[in-house]
Amino acid sequence: MRLLWRFVRPDICHVHWVGDNLWHIGRAGLRPLVATAWGSDLNDATRLRADDPLRQAVAAALQLIDHLIVDSDDMVATAEQLAGKKLSTTVLPVGIDTEQFRPGLYQQRKEWRERLRIEPDATVLISPRQLGANYRHAEIIRAFAALDRTYRKQAYLIVRTFGHGFGVSITELHRLADRLNISDRVRWIADLEYSQLPGLYVASDLAINFPIMDAFPVTFLECFACGLPIISNRVISYEANGASSYLLFVEGDSVTALKTAIEAAIDRRDQLQTLTAEARDHVVRNYDERVTAQVLRQTYEAVLSRGGRSIFARC
């Protein structure tokens, strides 16, 4: 890495994910060094003992960087706790293309529902997070099964099953749906092209998010931009980036509480249009990829200015 750095002579070295790779690059002396934390890298390290090699590598890597980019304020505190010192930071969620992620995609809604064998007037819930025990797909399935029959007989649940599946398997989730007698009301969506996501979101009426712990998910921005309301439990990172004003929070951390929140949201679905319009406007103004690209450029410039250099001098 040191040889490559000397050959390319980049203005900025930017590493995604805080871990062994970042530590090695920092030890190699690549500078200025910017890192982006993705949440799990920091959160998982805090669960480990102080003498755990992975936690020590994360802490050492954070001590070597010039600047850290995170997606929520609580990640700043977590990173500084691990590093044992104050860090130069920028809070910047991943931006999205709000021209691609938008409401009003009526043809895509129709096509997705036909593809999934869902009636046009049915209520569709979607669990949009990746497969893994942390995201509690099983609890979401149980909450759906617990819905009063008047709600469930007109509703479907879409479960996304992409990702590594730590702590849970698709087979187990299928068996759970079978035991709860709702298999005919559940649709399973594995990996799909990113360009297809907006259509899947607009084919849905409510998104369900129920993790144990979390960083700030770009999924929120995608759903908001598509005008899709989100029901979620409370996680500290969700207080960041203005998202909490637009989330439909579950009052409690149980399947019963989630079931109650889903039924309440279905009852007032038509009234949520104002909220979802405001949420989309917030994302367009603050987290469109063109906006976040400008903030990233300004962040790079600030890092370089501390060393007496400027990226603009080369443009």
C-alpha positions in Angstrom: 0.0 0.0 0.0 2.9 2.4 0.8 4.4 1.7 -2.7 1.1 2.3 -4.4 0.5 5.5 -2.4 3.9 6.8 -3.5 3.3 5.9 -7.1 -0.3 7.3 -7.4 0.3 10.3 -5.1 -3.4 10.8 -4.2 -4.6 13.9 -2.5 -6.8 11.9 -0.1 -6.8 8.3 1.0 -10.4 7.3 1.9 -11.1 3.9 3.5 -14.6 2.5 4.1 -15.1 0.3 7.2 -13.1 0.6 10.3 -11.1 -2.5 10.9 -7.9 -4.4 10.1 -7.6 -3.0 6.6 -7.8 0.6 7.9 -5.3 -0.1 10.6 -2.8 -1.5 8.1 -3.2 1.5 5.8 -2.7 3.9 8.7 0.4 2.0 9.8 1.7 2.2 6.2 1.6 6.0 6.6 -0.9 6.9 3.9 -1.9 10.5 4.5 -4.2 12.4 4.7 -6.3 9.4 5.8 -10.1 9.7 5.9 -12.3 6.8 7.0 -16.1 6.1 6.7 -17.6 4.0 9.5 -20.7 2.0 8.5 -22.1 1.4 12.0 -21.6 -2.3 12.5 -17.9 -1.9 12.4 -18.0 0.4 15.5 -21.1 -1.1 17.2 -19.7 -4.7 17.0 -16.4 -3.6 18.4 -18.1 -2.0 21.5 -19.6 -5.4 22.3 -16.1 -7.0 22.6 -13.8 -7.1 25.6 -11.2 -4.4 25.8 -8.4 -7.0 25.2 -10.1 -8.5 22.2 -7.8 -8.2 19.1 -10.6 -6.9 16.8 -11.6 -4.2 19.3 -7.9 -3.2 19.7 -7.5 -3.1 15.9 -10.5 -0.8 15.6 -9.3 1.4 18.4 -5.8 1.6 16.9 -7.1 2.4 13.4 -9.3 5.3 14.7 -6.2 6.7 16.4 -4.3 6.8 13.1 -6.9 8.6 10.9 -7.1 12.3 10.1 -10.9 12.5 9.7 -13.9 10.2 10.3 -17.2 10.2 8.4 -20.2 8.7 10.2 -23.9 8.7 9.5 -25.2 9.8 13.0 -24.1 11.7 16.0 -24.1 8.7 18.3 -21.5 7.1 16.1 -19.2 10.0 16.8 -19.5 9.2 20.5 -19.0 5.5 19.9 -15.9 6.1 17.8 -14.4 8.5 20.3 -15.0 6.0 23.1 -13.2 3.3 21.2 -10.3 5.6 20.2 -10.0 7.1 23.6 -9.7 10.6 22.2 -11.6 13.4 20.4 -11.8 12.8 16.6 -12.2 15.2 13.7 -15.6 14.1 12.3 -18.3 14.8 9.7 -21.9 13.4 10.1 -22.9 12.5 6.5 -25.3 9.7 5.6 -24.9 8.1 2.2 -26.8 10.2 -0.3 -29.4 8.8 -2.8 -30.7 9.7 -6.2 -34.0 11.3 -5.4 -34.9 11.4 -9.1 -34.7 7.6 -9.1 -36.3 7.1 -5.7 -39.6 9.0 -6.0 -43.3 8.4 -5.6 -45.7 8.3 -8.4 -44.2 5.2 -10.1 -47.6 3.8 -10.9 -46.5 1.4 -13.7 -43.8 -0.1 -11.5 -46.3 -0.5 -8.7 -48.6 -2.3 -11.0 -45.9 -4.6 -12.4 -44.5 -5.5 -9.0 -47.9 -6.4 -7.6 -48.7 -8.5 -10.6 -45.3 -10.2 -10.3 -45.9 -11.0 -6.6 -49.5 -12.0 -7.2 -50.9 -9.2 -4.9 -54.2 -7.5 -5.6 -54.2 -3.8 -6.5 -56.2 -2.8 -3.4 -54.4 -5.0 -0.8 -52.3 -3.4 1.9 -48.7 -4.3 1.5 -46.1 -4.2 4.3 -42.4 -4.6 3.5 -39.5 -5.6 5.8 -36.7 -3.9 3.8 -33.6 -4.6 5.8 -31.1 -7.4 5.1 -31.3 -10.9 6.5 -29.8 -11.2 9.9 -30.8 -11.8 13.5 -30.1 -8.1 14.4 -33.0 -7.0 12.1 -35.5 -9.4 13.7 -37.4 -10.6 10.7 -38.9 -13.3 12.8 -40.5 -10.8 15.1 -41.8 -8.9 12.2 -43.4 -12.1 10.8 -44.9 -12.8 14.2 -46.3 -9.3 14.4 -47.9 -9.7 11.0 -49.4 -13.1 12.0 -50.8 -11.5 15.1 -52.7 -8.8 13.2 -56.5 -8.8 13.8 -58.1 -10.9 11.0 -59.8 -7.9 9.6 -56.4 -6.4 8.8 -54.5 -9.6 7.9 -57.0 -10.9 5.4 -56.4 -7.8 3.2 -52.7 -7.6 3.8 -49.4 -9.1 2.5 -45.9 -9.0 3.9 -42.8 -8.7 1.7 -39.7 -10.0 3.4 -36.3 -9.1 1.8 -33.7 -11.9 2.3 -30.5 -10.4 0.9 -27.3 -10.3 3.0 -25.2 -12.7 5.0 -28.0 -14.0 7.3 -25.9 -14.0 10.5 -27.9 -15.8 13.2 -30.9 -16.6 11.1 -31.7 -18.6 8.0 -34.3 -18.2 5.2 -35.4 -21.8 5.9 -36.2 -21.0 9.5 -38.2 -18.0 8.5 -40.2 -20.1 6.0 -40.9 -22.6 8.6 -42.0 -19.9 11.0 -44.5 -18.5 8.4 -45.8 -22.1 7.9 -46.3 -22.6 11.6 -48.2 -19.4 11.9 -50.4 -20.3 8.8 -49.5 -17.1 6.9 -47.3 -18.5 4.1 -49.9 -17.5 1.5 -49.7 -13.9 2.7 -45.8 -13.6 2.7 -43.7 -12.8 -0.3 -39.9 -13.4 -0.2 -37.6 -11.1 -2.2 -33.9 -12.1 -2.4 -31.2 -10.0 -4.2 -32.3 -7.6 -6.8 -30.8 -4.9 -8.9 -30.5 -1.5 -7.1 -32.5 0.1 -9.9 -35.5 -2.1 -9.1 -35.7 -0.9 -5.5 -37.9 2.2 -6.1 -40.5 0.0 -7.8 -40.6 -2.4 -4.9 -40.9 0.5 -2.4 -43.8 2.1 -4.3 -45.5 -1.3 -4.6 -45.6 -1.3 -0.8 -47.8 0.8 1.6 -45.8 0.5 4.9 -42.2 -0.3 5.7 -41.4 -2.2 8.9 -38.1 -1.7 10.7 -37.4 -3.5 14.0 -33.6 -4.0 14.7 -32.0 -4.7 18.0 -29.3 -2.1 17.3 -28.5 0.0 14.3 -26.6 2.8 12.7 -28.5 5.3 10.6 -29.8 3.2 7.6 -29.9 4.6 4.0 -33.0 2.5 3.7 -34.8 5.3 5.6 -33.8 7.9 3.0 -34.9 5.5 0.1 -38.3 4.9 1.7 -38.9 8.6 2.5 -37.9 9.6 -1.0 -40.5 7.1 -2.4 -43.2 8.4 -0.1 -43.3 5.2 1.9 -44.1 5.5 5.7 -41.8 3.7 8.1 -42.9 1.9 11.3 -39.9 1.5 13.6 -38.7 0.8 17.1 -36.6 3.5 18.8 -32.9 3.4 18.3 -30.6 6.2 19.3 -29.1 6.7 15.9 -32.6 7.4 14.5 -32.5 10.7 16.3 -30.0 11.9 13.7 -30.5 13.6 10.4 -34.1 14.8 11.1 -35.5 11.3 10.6 -37.3 11.0 13.9 -39.9 13.6 12.9 -41.1 11.3 10.1 -40.9 7.8 11.7 -43.9 6.1 13.1 -42.4 4.8 16.4 -43.5 1.6 18.1 -44.4 2.3 21.7 -42.5 -0.6 23.2 -40.1 -3.3 22.1 -42.3 -6.3 21.7 -44.1 -8.2 19.0 -47.4 -7.0 20.6 -46.3 -3.4 20.5 -45.2 -3.8 16.9 -48.5 -5.4 15.9 -50.4 -2.5 17.6 -48.3 0.1 15.7 -49.0 -1.7 12.4 -52.7 -1.7 12.9 -52.7 1.9 13.9 -50.7 2.9 10.8 -53.1 0.9 8.5 -56.1 2.7 10.1 -54.5 6.1 9.3 -52.8 5.3 6.0 -54.6 7.9 4.1 -53.7 10.5 6.7 -50.0 9.8 6.3 -49.7 11.4 2.9 -48.8 14.8 4.4 -46.1 13.2 6.6 -44.6 11.3 3.7 -44.5 14.4 1.5 -42.7 16.3 4.2 -40.2 13.4 4.6 -39.5 13.3 0.9 -38.9 17.1 0.8 -36.5 16.7 3.8 -34.5 14.1 1.9 -34.4 16.0 -1.4 -33.1 19.1 0.4 -30.5 17.4 2.6 -29.6 14.0 1.3 -29.9 13.9 -2.4 -26.6 12.5 -3.7 -25.7 15.8 -5.3 -26.0 17.6 -1.9 -24.0 15.0 -0.1 -21.3 15.0 -2.8 -20.8 18.7 -2.2 -20.5 18.1 1.6 -18.0 15.4 1.0 -16.0 17.7 -1.3 -16.0 20.4 1.4 -14.9 17.8 3.9 -12.0 16.8 1.8 -11.0 20.4 1.3 -11.1 21.0 5.0 -8.8 18.0 5.7 -6.4 19.2 3.0 -6.4 22.8 4.2 -5.1 21.6 7.5 -2.0 20.4 5.7 -1.7 23.5 3.5 -3.0 21.9 0.3 -6.2 22.3 -1.8 -8.0 20.0 -4.2 -9.3 23.0 -6.0 -5.8 24.0 -7.1 -5.8 20.9 -9.3 -9.2 21.3 -10.9 
